[in-house]
Each structure stands twice: as C-alpha cells, then as structure tokens.
Amino acid sequence: MTDRRMKWWGWGAEGVAFDPEHRPGVWPFVADQLQLDPDRPLDLPLPAAAVALPAQTRNAAFVAGVVEALGREHVREDDPERLVHAYGKSYRDLLRVRRGDASGAPDVVLYPGGEAEVEAVVRLAARHDVVLIPFGGGSNIAGCLERPAGDTRMVASLDMSRLSRVIEVDAASCTARIEAGAFGPDLEAALNAQGMTLGHFPDSFLHSTLGGWIATRSAGMQSDKYGKIEDMVVALRMVTPAGTVATRAIPRSAAGLDVNHLCVGGEGTLGVITEAVMRVHPLPAHKRVEGYMFRDFESGIAALQECVRRECAPSMARLNDPGKTALSLAFKSRSSGGQKLILRAMDAYLRLRGVAPGKGCAMLVKYEGSRAQVARQRREVAAVYRAFGGIALGTAPGRSFERAKYDFPHARDFMMDRGVIVDVSETATVWSKLMPLYKAASQAIVAAIAADGSPAWVGCHVSHTYRTGASLYFTFGAAGRRGEELGQYLRIKKAAEDAFLAHGGTLSHHHAVGTEHLPWLADDASPPGLAAMQAVKRAFDPTDIMTPGRLRPSATPFADWGLPGEDAA
C-alpha cells in the first residue's frame, strides 16, 4: 500500500505541488482578477521547527494501556506526528499552521491494526477519560479534526491507516467488505482487480479514506450514477464507548430506525467506524468524457434538469458558470503553437455560435457502460443539450480534465504563498430555488469580499443532480491583508452560509459540519432535530470522549467560530 500521508502545511504528499511552469495561465489570471502585483513577496509556511505545539497533556495510565494493546511503535508522541494530525485542510486550518499555530494538535497519535485494537483503545479512553478523534487521510476541510478548544483532557488522534484491507468481494451480490482506513486509490485497485468499482471519486480521492467518506457523507464526481456515499453503505461496524454497533448486510429492512444512517455522517462524534459493506458495481467496459459549452448558466442548468427528468443523466455532468469556466481555461497546461491555433479557432467558432466573450459556461460530461449503452446515452444527452443551446466540443476537454482532476487543491497552496485567500463553500437546493440561490450567494460573497477592500473573484459549478434538485459549489478568491486574513475569510464564509440558509439551501451538501458550519446547524436541522442528534450521542458516548464539541452548537456559536460580534446580531 502506498503511503498517502499529506504534508502538514498543505495539500498532497511532500514534493508534490502546483507547477506554474506547467500551467502558466493560472497566476496571471488570479493576479489580474484580484489586482495583485504578480511579483509580490511570497508568504511561505514557517519551518516545522518554528511551529508551536500545545504542551502535551499526558495520562500515564492510558499511555501504558495503549502501548500494551498496540505496541510501542504504534503509539506516537513525537512532534512530527502530532503536527501532521493537528488539522484538516480548510483555509482556516492551513493559515494557522503555516503561521506557526498548531494548537489543534493531539497529545498522542495511535495506529490500531484491527477492530479488536480499536475496541481496546476505546475502552481505555472511556476508563481514563481521554478524548479520541478518528483520523482517516486528513483531507477534511470543515474543521473536523482539531482538538476541542478548552477541553483539558488528554487528546488522542486515532489514525486508521493500518485498517486498509478490502476483506471480501461478493460479486454475485455486488457488495464488498472494506476496512475504514482504506484510501481511495488502494480500495479501487483492489476492487478493479476483481472486475468491480465503488464508483466514488471525490476531489480528495487520492488522500481520503472510506471511513472518512462515511463519517462526513461524502460525494464523488460520478454521484449522478453511483450516488453519494450514504447510498452505497449496505452495513457497517462502529466501535463506540457503549459497545460495537454491527448492522447486517441486507438490501432493505423495516426494522425500525435505520441504524446505518444514524452512524453515517457522525463525524467521529459517536464512535470509530472500522469497516463497512459497500455496494459495488461491475467495471464499465467503455468510458467517454466530452465537453460542451452553453451560452449562459441558466441554459446549462435547464439542460441538466431535463436530462434528470428524462432519466438519461450521464454518470458525471459538471457545469461551470462563467467565472469557473474562465478559471478552468486558465488552468490548462502549456500549449504548443499548433494547440494555440486550435484554441483560437475554437474561440472564433464559439463566438459565431453566439457565445459572448466571458459569458460561456463549460460542461464536462462522462458516460460509462457498454459501447452500445454509451452510444445510446450520448445520443439522448446530445439531443437535450442541443435543445438548450449546448455546443459540442468533443473529447479534448474531457482528456484534459481526466489528467488534472485531482490537481486543483494543489493550486491553493500556491495561492496562499502569494497572500491570496481562496476556499470553497457548497450547498444544495431544489430546482425551483437553484438559480435564485446561485445569484444571491454569488452577490453575498462578492459583497463580503468588497467590504474588506479587496477585488473579488467568485466561480461556481454544479456537479451533483437529483430528481428534486442539485448542488452548487462556490470557489472564491480575495487579496489577503497580512495578519487580518482569518477575519476576512470568516466574513466571506459567513456571507455564503447565511445566503444558503436564507434562500433554501443546506449548510453543506458533502463537506460535513465540523467547526466551519456549526453555527448554522440548528437552522438546518431544526432544534428538535438537533436535540435528537444529541440524544444519539449520549446513547453511544455517555461521557463525551468521541470528538467532543462537534454537531453541538454552543449558546454563542459565532464567538466560538471566530466572529464574537455576530451572536447578538
């Protein structure tokens, strides 16, 4: 198994980074949009030795117990291990650790090797009142991984990477039993070797795990065909302080409340997911990715909805608004002279077809199945897209996307080196509210950025569609003011989330709650719904040792979040 640990200060493995020579248009585009000097001084992360870790809280009896249960080599108290497990990868996480603040770091990092060892750790933690925070790949961007502020107990990060097996594949039933610490590429390789696929490919695929996907209700790029992760869970096992939850691998049941769905989305607050039986699919014999261009966002959205209505939606349809289309074009790799001529010819062709400069909305579409199935679906989808003004661009955009689809997060590290605030906010709503929410949220984000004195860049894409609605995924950029970036970021994030909830959206479609979205949880779930979540928490974790403080807003949520003046408002 490949070591997929990420670097402590950014995205991806050490030595893997965004290459501006390979994609020369990105930084000039961002600098122009935000009116920045392209040669502005760099703001690089501090060296690891300069990062301040919190003083270690050490429960000697607990440490002795886990050393006996796991072996000394799997109980790590050294600073590098604590640093890597301090945070996830949100902008807030990275800004703090790059500036030398690792106050979210655990006191110890544990590497259990199986469910029995997880059960031993949980028993010891309950006995000695030690906090446990499950850790998959560390890719979370909602603030799910840092130690709870103000909690004086010892905190242990439970790294699940040793539980990485695909235990069993039942091809006849289209299920696979997989351990929770399996990373995306490894579990896919094991399934592919038996002619199967899970079909779950989030942007974090290279550096995230099955357990993390389940705990945060993840969505992959091809959810239109395969569903979100909660749609794929057939059964699971979760170790809790009250005992081990074990559901049965059955297709459907009427046995009261769905225990699987009580556990899915728990964000580590209920227990530790150790394995799951997942719905899998035969590998498709043929795949094809194509590009389209629409004259405006509304037309593209109407085409997406019509495909859903006609039940011919492809396995992936990713529609960019004009801002995100412009960024995607800037992200293309260095072109040869011949390629530049082709691009100019394509631009001229699109203008002739009525696509105004700066207004076009690119769509990427993926088909999977037998050759006959792909051919039939292409015909059906193309007819819908043509009816709404979609212009076929062929397979070149698809090939470019497939090569670079996991590269986008690396660009944020490059931008942060240059003082750019860049992050995302995503939501979902019903079709009738999608365009009003898109416009309101776009305007709110731009206004929040402008209020802090920076030019604004905002882009959005739709990438998950349903019978009743779709997701909206916003990316934003602003010029940071040294020492004030966190406040700027929080005000932008608040504007986005306020707009989502005010216009019929959810606080998050697939990034979880964590700390980033906690102030809006009661509005999203309703106070009785929130009380029900806490009742489940008390049943599974009566002494509150599992990731405390999450899924439970305080009386002053915005003060806890970082904007103390907002609670009274």
PyMOL commands that set and color helices and strands:
alter all, ss='L'
color gray80, all
select helices_A, chain A and resi 26-33+48-50+60-70+72-74+79-84+91-98+115-128+184-192+205-207+210-216+223-226+229-232+259-263+297-309+322-330+337-352+371-387+396-404+408-417+431-451+485-502+518-525+527-540+557-561+564-566
alter helices_A, ss='H'
color red, helices_A
select strands_A, chain A and resi 75-76+108-110+131-135+155-159+166-170+175-179+196-197+233-240+243-246+272-279+281-282+286-294+316-320+361-369+391-394+420-430+456-462+469-479
alter strands_A, ss='S'
color yellow, strands_A
deselect
rebuild
show_as cartoon
